Amino acid sequence: MSEERCLPRWWMGGVAASGAACFTQCFDTVKEKHKSKENAVGMRYLRNVCGQTRMDRDTNEWVLKECGLK
């Protein structure tokens, strides 16, 4: 006699849904951190191309204008 095993209703409704929400929120946070790091690397490259350093204390907007990107 074969028994089919069904997951209880509380598992599919509450526990699985909250686990999915936590995973999605963590994934969104990781994406935002990655975007921030990409932006920092891009600005570092542009500062180097323009001959500026962080010690010059120029804003990101100034660097973008100087390189002709804004």
Secondary structure, DSSP 8 states (H G I E B T S, - for coil): --------HHIIIIIHHHHHHHHHHHHHHHHHHHHHHHHHHHHHHHHHHHT--GGG---HHHHHHHTT--
